[in-house]
Amino acid sequence: MGRSNWSLKMLFILSETLLLIVTTTVSQPQFFHHKCSNNIGNYTNTSPFKKNLDTVLASISTNSQVDKGFYAIEGEEPNRATAMALCRGPVPPENCTICVKDATRMISQTCPNQKEAAGWYHDCQILYSNKTIQGVGDTSARILYFNTGKASDPIEFNQALGELLNGLREKLNEKGTPTLKS
């Protein structure tokens, strides 16, 4: 009788553990938006590009020192794969790291075999390509969402916004870029 109770307890513990593992695996969040570029080209699972892509995505997902919420890596030619991850400003570094890890797994599942893709979570975004993406002003992988809520104090909000924009204008002028008109 004692051995039977022990077996039932062990079975219960094992099934709870298995349920937790399955739930954790299945509950990986979906992107709230993604873009798979069908016109750039595809790759096969045995191609050198796939190997390079796996390497750069693994590098991003295991980098615990995401510098100020941004990380980019560029692979080597031939069959270059590049990737970049970006977290929203107020996201704590540990949450950024978790988000980037989820994003690197999800982008491969969401856009399989495509040489260029982007995915967005609330806290981060991921982008990979077969082209150089560092230092290139590419706006093709973008999404705009507007906050339709109202500021609790519109006067304070507009003042803070004005200070932010004036500060950005000053920084741009310091770097020798053309003066921005007010």
N, C-alpha and C positions, 0 to 999 in steps of 0.2 A: 504494500500500500504506500509506504514511504517513497519507494523508488518510482512509483507511478506519479505521485505528486511532483517529484523532482523533474521527471521527464516532461510533464505538462508545463511546469514553470520554465524550463529551458526552451521548449517549443514556443511558448508565449514570448519570451525574451528575443529569440531568434526572429520570430515573425514581426515583432515590433521594430527590430533593427532593420530588417529587410524593407519594411514599409517606409521607414524613415529614409533609407537610401533611395528607394524608388521615387518617393515624393520629392526629395531634394533634386534628383536628376530631372524629373518631369517638370518641375515647377520653375525651370529657368525662364526668365521673362522674355517675351517677344519684343522686338523693336517696335516703338510706336510709329516709326517710319523707316523705310529702307529704299535703296535704289540699286538695282542690279543693271549694269550697263551691258545691254545686249549687242550694241554696235561696236564694242572694242575688240571682242573676240573671246574665244573659249580656250580652255586647257583640258588636258586629260589627266586622270589620276596618276599616271605614270610619267608625266612630263617633267622636265627640269624646272619649269615655272612652278608647278605644284610643290615641288621640293623646296624651292626658294620661298614661296609664299608661306608654307608651313613654318619655315625657319624664322621669317620676320614676324609672323603672328605670335609664334612662341616667345620670341624675344620681347615683344611688347607685353604679352600677358604675364611674363615672369619678372618684369622690371618693377621692383618695389620703389624705385626712386623716380617716379614720374615727376619731372621738373615743372613745378607750378601748373600741374594739370595737363601738360603737353608732352608727348613723346612721339618721335618719328624715327624710322629706320629705313635705310635704302640698301637693297641687296646689290649684288654685283652682276655685271653683264657676263655672258649673255643670259637671256631669259630673266631679266631683272624683275624682282617683285619689291614694291615699296609699300610701307604701311605707316599710318599715323593715327594716334588716339588723342582726344582732347576732352577734358572734363570741364564742367561749368565752374566758374570762379569760386563760389562758396562751398563747393563739395570738399569735405575733409579728405586728406590723402588716402586713408585706408578705404574709404568708400569709393574713391576714384579707382584705386587698384582693383577692387572687387568688380566694379562696373566694367572696366577695361577687360578683365579676364572673361566676364560673361559675354561681352561684345565680340571678342576674338573667336569664341566658340560659336556664337550665334551667326556671325556673318558668313562663316563657311557653310553652315547649314541652310541659311536663307538664300544665298546666292551661289550655289554649287557650280563649279567649273567656269565661272565668269572671271575674266582678267581684271575687272574693275567693279568695285562695289562700295557702298557706304551704308551705315546703319546708325540709327539714333535711339538712345535711351534718354530718360529724363536727365540723368546726371552726366552722360558722356556720349561721345560719338566715335566711330571707327571708320577708317577709309583705307582701302588698299587699291593698288593699281600696278600695271606693268610699265607705267611711265614714271619719270621723276616727278615727285610731288612736293619736295621741299623747295621753298623759295619760289614756287610757281603760283601765281594768282589765279586759281581755278575756282570758279563759282558754279560749276555745273552740278556738283554734288551739294546741294543746299536745300534747306527747308526753312520757311519762315512761319512762326507762330506769333500771334499777337495776344497780349494780355488785355482782355476786355474788362478787367476789374477797374475799379476807381481807386485812386490814391486816397488814403484816409485824410491827408492834409495836402491838397493840391498846391498850395503856395510853397510849402516846404519841399515838396517833390520837384516843382519847377526850379526852385533855387538850387537844389542839389544837382539836378540835371544840367543846369547852366554852368555850374562850377566844374562838373565832369567834362563837358564839351569844351569849355575854355581851357582846362588843363590839357586835354588832348591836343587842342589847337597849338598851344605853347610848345608841347613836346614835339609835334611835327615840325614847327618852325625852327626849333633848336637843331634838328637833324638835317636842316638845309633843304627841306621840301618846300615847294611853292606855298606862299601865304594863302590861307583859306579865308574866304570872305565870310563875314558875320551875317 
